[in-house]
Amino acid sequence: MCYTPRKSWAFGTSVFEVILAIKSICVLRTMTVTIRDVANAAGVSTATVSNVLNNTGKVGAKTQSHVLATVKRLGYVPDVHARRLASNNWRTLGIIVSDIENPFFPEVIKSFETRARELGYDAILGDTNYDPQRTQAAAERMMEHKVRGVAIMTSEI
């Protein structure tokens, strides 16, 4: 559960008070909330929660809003990796560039990532710094992530 911090600190506020306030801004969960937790809290089956989250199956409007409210209240975040494993659907694209500090590449990377997101893909970046070994490592990393495609913008191959 997160809290809104104070907008400003009065002159003379001790560092200790600031640290205590900052520590209370967001209480981190030690355990991840699962679909089963959401289902138990909402009083529905895990299949119902899954149908609501994936917008599949027939779920009544009242049940759907109740499940979504429970998801929000518990802070449930879907596990993208588990979802990809279960569906065998890896929606990731990669881009490998020679030098991220080259003024040409930031705009290319930004456009690539924006378009990937529009198409429902995640994008991962490999920066080679003109090093053939880093280029090979970046390509291997892309294969490990099971990317659907890679844009290679480097001369080190």
C-alpha positions as CSV (number, residue, x, y, z in Angstrom):
1,M,0.0,0.0,0.0
2,C,1.4,3.4,-1.0
3,Y,1.0,6.8,0.7
4,T,1.3,10.3,-0.6
5,P,4.4,12.0,0.8
6,R,4.3,15.6,2.1
7,K,4.9,18.1,-0.6
8,S,7.5,20.1,1.3
9,W,9.5,20.0,4.5
10,A,9.6,22.7,7.1
11,F,12.9,24.3,7.8
12,G,14.5,22.4,10.7
13,T,13.0,19.0,9.9
14,S,15.5,16.5,11.0
15,V,17.1,14.0,8.6
16,F,15.8,11.2,10.8
17,E,12.2,12.5,10.3
18,V,12.6,12.7,6.5
19,I,14.0,9.2,6.4
20,L,11.1,7.8,8.5
21,A,8.6,9.6,6.2
22,I,10.3,8.3,3.0
23,K,10.4,4.7,4.4
24,S,6.6,5.0,5.0
25,I,5.8,6.2,1.5
26,C,5.5,2.8,0.0
27,V,5.3,-0.4,2.0
28,L,6.8,-3.1,-0.1
29,R,5.2,-6.5,-0.2
30,T,7.5,-9.4,0.6
31,M,5.3,-11.8,-1.3
32,T,3.8,-11.5,-4.7
33,V,0.0,-11.4,-5.1
34,T,-1.2,-14.3,-7.2
35,I,-4.3,-15.0,-9.1
36,R,-5.3,-17.4,-6.4
37,D,-5.0,-14.6,-3.8
38,V,-7.2,-12.3,-5.9
39,A,-9.7,-15.2,-6.4
40,N,-9.8,-15.9,-2.6
41,A,-10.2,-12.2,-1.7
42,A,-13.0,-11.7,-4.4
43,G,-14.8,-14.9,-3.5
44,V,-14.5,-16.3,-7.1
45,S,-12.6,-19.0,-8.9
46,T,-9.2,-18.5,-10.4
47,A,-10.7,-19.2,-13.8
48,T,-13.1,-16.2,-13.3
49,V,-10.1,-13.9,-12.4
50,S,-8.2,-15.2,-15.4
51,N,-11.3,-14.5,-17.7
52,V,-11.6,-11.0,-16.3
53,L,-7.9,-10.2,-16.7
54,N,-7.7,-11.7,-20.2
55,N,-11.1,-10.3,-21.2
56,T,-12.3,-13.8,-22.3
57,G,-15.2,-16.0,-21.3
58,K,-18.5,-14.7,-20.1
59,V,-18.3,-12.8,-16.8
60,G,-21.1,-10.6,-15.5
61,A,-20.5,-6.9,-15.3
62,K,-20.9,-6.9,-11.5
63,T,-18.5,-9.7,-11.0
64,Q,-16.0,-8.2,-13.5
65,S,-16.0,-4.8,-11.6
66,H,-15.7,-6.6,-8.3
67,V,-12.7,-8.7,-9.5
68,L,-11.0,-5.6,-11.0
69,A,-11.5,-3.7,-7.8
70,T,-9.9,-6.6,-5.9
71,V,-7.0,-6.7,-8.3
72,K,-6.4,-3.0,-7.7
73,R,-6.8,-3.2,-4.0
74,L,-4.4,-6.1,-3.7
75,G,-1.9,-4.5,-6.1
76,Y,-1.9,-7.6,-8.4
77,V,0.5,-7.4,-11.3
78,P,0.4,-10.1,-13.9
79,D,3.5,-12.2,-14.3
80,V,4.5,-11.5,-17.9
81,H,7.0,-14.4,-18.0
82,A,4.5,-16.9,-16.7
83,R,1.9,-15.7,-19.2
84,R,4.4,-16.1,-22.0
85,L,5.4,-19.5,-20.9
86,A,1.8,-20.7,-20.6
87,S,0.8,-19.3,-24.0
88,N,4.1,-19.8,-25.8
89,N,3.6,-16.3,-27.0
90,W,6.8,-14.3,-26.9
91,R,5.9,-10.8,-28.0
92,T,9.3,-9.2,-27.9
93,L,11.4,-7.5,-30.5
94,G,15.1,-6.5,-30.2
95,I,17.2,-3.8,-31.5
96,I,21.0,-3.8,-31.5
97,V,22.9,-0.6,-32.1
98,S,26.6,0.3,-32.3
99,D,26.7,3.2,-29.9
100,I,23.8,4.4,-27.9
101,E,25.6,7.8,-27.4
102,N,25.7,8.4,-31.2
103,P,23.1,11.2,-31.8
104,F,21.5,9.2,-34.6
105,F,20.4,6.2,-32.4
106,P,18.3,7.6,-29.6
107,E,15.6,8.8,-32.0
108,V,15.7,5.4,-33.9
109,I,15.5,3.5,-30.6
110,K,12.6,5.7,-29.4
111,S,10.7,5.2,-32.7
112,F,11.4,1.4,-32.6
113,E,10.1,1.1,-29.1
114,T,7.1,3.2,-29.7
115,R,6.0,1.2,-32.8
116,A,6.7,-2.1,-31.0
117,R,4.5,-1.0,-28.1
118,E,1.7,0.0,-30.6
119,L,1.9,-3.5,-32.0
120,G,1.7,-5.1,-28.6
121,Y,5.4,-6.0,-28.3
122,D,8.0,-5.3,-25.7
123,A,11.4,-4.1,-27.0
124,I,14.9,-4.9,-25.7
125,L,18.1,-3.1,-26.5
126,G,21.6,-4.2,-27.1
127,D,24.4,-1.6,-27.3
128,T,27.6,-3.0,-28.8
129,N,29.9,0.0,-28.4
130,Y,31.5,-1.1,-31.7
131,D,32.8,-4.4,-30.1
132,P,32.2,-7.6,-32.1
133,Q,32.1,-9.7,-28.9
134,R,29.4,-7.4,-27.5
135,T,27.5,-7.7,-30.7
136,Q,27.6,-11.5,-30.5
137,A,26.6,-11.4,-26.8
138,A,23.7,-9.0,-27.7
139,A,22.5,-11.4,-30.4
140,E,22.7,-14.4,-28.0
141,R,20.7,-12.4,-25.4
142,M,18.0,-11.7,-28.0
143,M,17.8,-15.4,-28.8
144,E,17.6,-16.2,-25.0
145,H,14.6,-13.8,-24.8
146,K,13.0,-15.5,-27.8
147,V,12.5,-12.3,-29.7
148,R,10.3,-12.4,-32.7
149,G,12.7,-10.2,-34.7
150,V,15.8,-8.1,-34.3
151,A,16.7,-4.8,-36.0
152,I,20.5,-4.8,-36.2
153,M,22.1,-1.4,-36.8
154,T,25.7,-2.1,-36.4
155,S,28.7,-2.7,-38.6
156,E,30.5,-5.2,-36.3
157,I,28.9,-8.3,-37.8
